[in-house]
């Protein structure tokens, strides 16, 4: 494995987010609630910048496909609560489950398919192996491989531990086929698997499947007839409105439908700050393409469109500031394909190396060829039948179009921007950290400072501030020393600061300070607006 650059401390990033008003624990004054987070003023701007950039570059942009022909993407905004039959048709009611394991001693709950074991020492000197929770199965296997390589375990211990790892990780997939237990791992070698915080083995339950959808009720009576769900994804609202969009917008395949919205999953173990939350926001595209049977007459194949969206989405994340080694594009193995995929259907993840996944990666966006699964399901379950098909006037034919789905997480994207921007600066005077956001993402684009709060400088600063704020999010600050004000803006990620000083009153110039380099130059006060627009855009 190639050397990986050291990652920043997640604790430091979380502390800065709280201190500067990026992200706070939801309902913190009441002790918070696990898996829910609030965005403060800077975080709300950062996340809005991400969403706005996605919408501008997907829905409002002039997009051209791999055949150099333009295509349309239109937007929708669907409800969080839908008819529960939607989720029966999509497979979420029957199949949207995670395997859950409870520790009867500590009352903690774990994802069975996200567990690994670490070595510990028993009271009598025996080696014991403790089940711990990681973010994903990939993470678990990465940790195991790293542990094995680093420690060069003896063969007998390696074989026993490997068996324990496979049994824990494999439990979710073998549960339906044969009994599952954590305790039958080479007892002769006195290896036992116990819960992370438990004092003895034998307290972990068998896995049981746990539906991730939040349930609620509509109307006055709380019974099965009135039970509904908070949507676990935004995609199904798009599929349900497919025929409405076709009828009202005169779109022609290939075309896309985009949506940004909240989704909810009752995660067994929300963890890693905002990475795995119970309430989160998605940015999804369902891109409807010609049926594969019609691709031989000069049209593009599903593989062509899949490759187009995979590569363009990867390039987009790079364009907004994730252009370093922490971003990667990973194709799924065949055994990772989702239920709606089939042979030949491509799936890939755009992944970011977060501090809590290093040296591994965590998913930012998935790009999948969903085939025609969803439209067929809704056509069958809703009774709409052929109305859910696309009518191709050129071919005089009806068919269910195939779908390429780029599905991104707005919260994970925001977290990746925060982690990538976070830059310790121990040698810089005043600023312990600098948030080096891409200018397009920066919550505050510029700050205006009077050097001192007298001698007419505040009035000039106020005038410049009012001029700039008509086009950009700008702040003005007249308190504390100029060094402390610079440091405050560095931690907010503000690209430029304009300082009004004594020379401004005489020669009509201001000092411009660059966030990343701390370099300063002087420009005319009448040039500030054009300077900022050129650097920031807009």
Buried (B, 14 or more C-beta within 10 A) or exposed (E): EEEEEEBBEBEBBBEBBBEBBBBBBBEEEEEBBEBBBEBBEBBBBBBBBBBBBBBEBBBEEEBEBEEEEEBBBEBBEBEBEBEBEBBEBBBBBEEBBBBBBBBEBEEBBBBBBBBBBBBEEBEEEEBBBBBBBBBBBBBBBBBBEEBBEEEEBEEEBEEBBEBBBBBBBBBBEEBEEEEBEBEEBBEEBEBBBBBBEBEEBBBBBBBEBBBBBBEEEEEEEEEEEEEBBBBBBBBBBBBBBBBEBBEEEEBEBBBBBBBBBBBBBBBBBBBBBBBBBBBBBBBBBBBBBBBBEBBEEEBBBBBBBBBBBBBBBBEBBEEBBBEEEBBEBBEBEEEEBBEBBEEEBBBBBBBBBBBBBBBBBBBBBBBBBBBBBBBBBBBEEBEBEEBBBBEBEEEEEEBBBBBBBBBBBBBBBBBBBBBBBBBEBEEBEBBEBBBBBBBBBBBBBBBBBBBBEEBEBBEBBBEBBEBBBEEBBBBBBBEEEBEEBBBBBBBBBBBBBBBBBEEBEEEEBBBBBEBEEBEEEBBEBEBBBEBBBEBBEE
